Amino acid sequence: MNFQIIDLTAENPQAVDQAAALLVEGFKRTAPTVWPDMPAALEEVHELLTGDGIYRAAVDNSGAVLGWIGGQEHGYDGNVWELHPLVVHPTAQGQGIGRALVADLEDKVRTHGALTLTLGTDDEAHLTSLSDVNPYDNLWERIRNIRNLDNHPYTFYEKCGFTITGVMPDANGPGKPDIYMSKRL
């Protein structure tokens, strides 16, 4: 699939609307309560784009947004940046867009002095073996033996070089953890 990666800015209202629609569509299976509708998604996109971050979109030849990614400084004197969010339209997944967006963001945050890129990948929909268990019982053993039960994105991030660095139990309610992943740049 042909695409190019461009800056995602508030000055392009059509791209902003498409980016918001992607949040609703792209997260409805894995994190359905995060951006359940367009007003919530538009609020998130506008909030992100008015902050200090890097936002990039993969667009096709007609300018349609196929996916987008964001990165914000996460503290630690600029050494750590957080990837948030990453979404690719379900019909465009598996075609290299997500990997290209991650690689592009890595290049951009390196120029800002980042040494580590980190992210949280929620398990609201019970898609991993870390959900619906007592995470305080042998946590590191559970992380070491994590299984992907139904196409959770943590395996995509592993393919991009990220490693699980922790878990926040019950972050999204009982039995719904947030899985923390990081990558040295």
Protein Blocks (a to p, Z undefined) as FASTA:
>chain_A
ZZddddddfklmklmmmmmmmmmmmmmmmmmmlmmcfklmmmmmmmmmmmccdddddddf
kopafbdcddddebjnolaccdddddddfklgonommmmmmmmmmmmmmmnopabdcddd
ddfkopafkgoiafkgoklmmmmmgccfbopaklmmmmnopacfbdcehkloghiacddd
dddZZ
